[in-house]
Amino acid sequence: MFRLKIGAHKAFAYDLTAACSGFIFALSTAEKFISSGAYRKGLVIGSETMSKALDWSDRSTAVLFGDGAGGVLLEASEQPHFLAESLNSDGSRSECLTYGQTGLTSPFSNQEKPDAFLRMDGRAVFDFAIRDVAKSIKNTIVESPLSAEELDYLLLHQANIRILDKMARKIGVDRDKLPANMTKYGNTSAASIPILLSECVEEGLIRLDGSQNILLSGFGGGLTWGTIIVTI
């Protein structure tokens, strides 16, 4: 339906679900399609309606999340723009952050109905971010042709301002290189990074002239996490 509404009659479209890491996973996938030579352009959109997932009586989640959408247009180029990436998942810790659990039960069963709302172990997710995600980001930088100092900005998933504070220290970059906007929108899951990117462009922080090195990193439910370093 979306493909038809924007008039992209020659394009194909599909959904990729990876929670708060969804935009990063989709961006990586789109880059592979284009680098194969089979496609020239692609539109990657991260969007979430978190309000439908919330139990509004649960203050541990209801006040933290928001709805949003953002996207980027990719186009084939002779110059490499994707410099390094790392995509990860760990299902053994999936219970830290869950949403929309369903079960196949008999209508005659006395089994309790699965919880349909988003539930989060905030401490576990916080520890996961500052430990596993920070380590993955550092490793991705090491494997790239750049040093941490050569990164102009790090656009991280907008989950928690304290996570960004600790991330900057762990990665070894100036805190000013990690812009934030979650105080305006909350945690918009897969939409947070493209929304932040759009705002950085509007504010003139990111120029889109091919001269800046940007690190993008998403992390969340699954558990999933992924990092991409690009020149834009």
C-alpha positions in Angstrom: 0.0 0.0 0.0 2.8 2.5 0.9 4.6 1.7 -2.4 1.4 2.6 -4.3 0.7 5.8 -2.3 4.1 7.3 -3.0 3.9 6.3 -6.7 6.8 3.8 -6.6 5.1 1.4 -9.0 8.4 -0.2 -10.1 9.7 -0.8 -6.6 9.2 -3.8 -4.3 8.6 -3.3 -0.6 8.8 -5.4 2.6 8.8 -5.1 6.4 11.8 -6.0 8.5 11.3 -6.2 12.3 14.1 -5.9 14.7 12.6 -3.6 17.4 14.9 -0.6 18.3 17.6 -2.0 16.0 15.2 -2.2 13.1 16.5 0.9 11.2 20.1 -0.2 11.4 19.3 -3.8 10.3 17.2 -2.4 7.4 19.8 0.1 6.4 22.4 -2.7 6.2 20.0 -4.8 4.1 19.3 -2.0 1.7 23.0 -1.3 1.3 23.6 -4.9 0.3 20.9 -4.8 -2.3 22.4 -1.7 -3.8 26.0 -2.8 -3.6 25.1 -6.0 -5.5 24.5 -3.8 -8.6 21.0 -5.1 -9.1 19.4 -1.9 -7.7 20.2 1.8 -7.9 18.0 3.4 -5.2 16.2 2.4 -2.0 14.1 4.1 0.7 14.7 2.9 4.3 12.0 3.9 6.8 12.0 3.3 10.5 8.6 3.8 12.1 6.8 2.8 15.3 3.5 3.3 17.0 4.6 2.5 20.5 1.4 4.0 22.0 -0.5 0.8 20.9 2.0 -1.4 22.8 1.8 0.4 26.2 -0.1 -0.4 29.3 -0.9 3.1 30.4 -1.2 2.1 34.0 2.5 0.9 34.0 4.6 4.0 34.8 7.8 2.1 34.1 7.1 2.1 30.4 4.2 4.4 29.6 6.1 7.6 30.2 9.2 6.5 28.3 8.0 5.7 24.7 6.6 7.7 21.8 5.4 7.3 18.2 7.4 8.4 15.2 8.8 7.8 11.7 11.8 8.8 9.7 13.7 7.6 6.6 16.6 7.9 4.3 17.1 7.6 0.6 20.1 5.5 -0.6 21.6 5.7 -4.1 24.3 3.8 -5.8 27.7 5.5 -5.8 31.2 4.8 -7.1 32.6 5.9 -3.8 32.2 3.7 -0.8 30.1 5.3 1.9 29.5 2.4 4.3 32.8 1.9 6.1 32.0 -0.8 8.8 29.1 -2.5 10.4 28.2 -5.0 13.1 24.8 -6.7 13.6 24.0 -8.8 16.6 21.2 -10.6 18.5 20.9 -12.6 21.6 17.6 -14.4 22.1 18.7 -15.9 25.5 18.0 -12.5 27.0 14.7 -11.8 25.2 12.7 -11.6 28.4 14.4 -8.3 29.3 12.2 -6.5 26.8 9.0 -8.0 25.3 5.9 -6.9 23.5 2.9 -8.7 22.0 3.5 -12.2 23.2 1.0 -14.6 21.7 0.2 -18.2 22.4 -1.4 -21.1 20.6 -3.9 -22.4 23.1 -7.2 -24.3 23.0 -10.3 -22.3 23.6 -11.1 -24.8 26.3 -7.8 -24.3 28.1 -7.4 -22.7 31.5 -4.0 -21.3 30.5 -3.5 -17.7 31.4 -3.8 -15.3 28.4 -0.3 -14.0 27.3 0.6 -10.4 28.1 -0.1 -8.2 25.1 1.7 -5.1 26.4 5.3 -4.0 26.3 7.2 -5.1 29.4 10.8 -4.0 30.2 13.4 -4.8 32.8 14.9 -1.4 32.8 18.0 -2.3 34.8 18.8 -5.3 32.6 18.4 -3.2 29.4 20.5 -0.4 30.8 23.3 -2.8 31.7 23.1 -4.5 28.3 23.4 -1.1 26.5 26.4 0.2 28.4 28.2 -3.2 28.4 27.5 -5.1 25.3 26.5 -2.3 22.9 29.4 -0.1 24.0 31.8 -2.9 23.4 30.3 -3.6 20.0 30.6 0.0 19.0 34.2 0.1 20.1 35.0 -3.0 18.1 33.2 -1.7 15.0 35.4 1.5 15.2 38.5 -0.6 15.5 37.6 -2.6 12.4 36.8 0.5 10.4 39.4 2.7 8.7 38.7 5.5 11.2 39.6 6.2 14.8 37.0 7.4 17.4 38.4 10.9 17.1 37.7 11.0 13.4 33.9 10.4 13.9 32.1 13.7 13.6 28.9 12.4 15.3 27.5 9.3 16.9 23.7 9.0 16.4 22.6 6.4 19.0 19.2 5.0 19.7 17.4 7.5 21.9 16.5 5.3 24.8 17.9 7.0 27.9 20.1 10.1 28.4 22.2 8.4 31.0 23.0 5.6 28.5 24.4 8.3 26.2 26.4 9.8 28.9 28.0 6.5 29.8 28.4 5.5 26.2 30.5 8.6 25.5 32.9 7.8 28.3 33.2 4.1 27.4 33.8 4.8 23.7 36.2 7.6 24.5 34.5 10.4 22.6 33.4 13.9 23.5 29.8 13.9 24.9 28.9 16.7 22.5 29.3 14.2 19.6 26.2 12.3 20.8 23.2 14.5 20.1 19.9 13.7 21.8 16.2 14.4 21.3 14.4 11.8 23.5 13.2 14.6 25.8 10.9 15.8 23.0 9.7 12.5 21.6 10.5 9.7 24.1 11.9 6.4 22.9 10.5 5.9 19.4 12.2 2.6 18.8 13.2 2.0 15.2 12.3 5.6 14.3 14.7 7.3 16.8 17.8 7.3 14.7 16.3 8.6 11.4 14.4 11.3 13.3 17.6 12.4 15.0 19.5 12.3 11.7 16.8 14.5 10.2 17.0 17.0 13.0 20.8 17.1 12.8 20.6 18.0 9.1 18.0 20.7 9.8 20.2 22.2 12.5 23.3 22.2 10.3 25.3 19.7 12.4 25.3 17.2 9.5 25.8 18.7 6.1 25.2 15.7 3.7 28.1 16.8 1.5 30.1 13.7 1.8 32.6 15.2 4.2 31.5 13.8 7.6 31.9 10.4 9.2 28.8 9.3 11.2 28.3 6.3 13.4 24.7 5.0 13.7 23.9 2.5 16.4 20.5 0.9 17.5 19.8 -1.5 20.4 16.8 -3.0 22.1 14.3 -5.8 22.1 15.3 -9.2 21.0 17.8 -8.5 22.3 19.3 -6.9 19.2 22.0 -4.4 18.5 23.8 -3.1 15.5 26.2 -0.4 14.4 27.1 1.1 11.0 29.7 3.7 10.2 29.0 5.8 7.1 30.4 8.8 5.3 27.6 11.2 4.3 
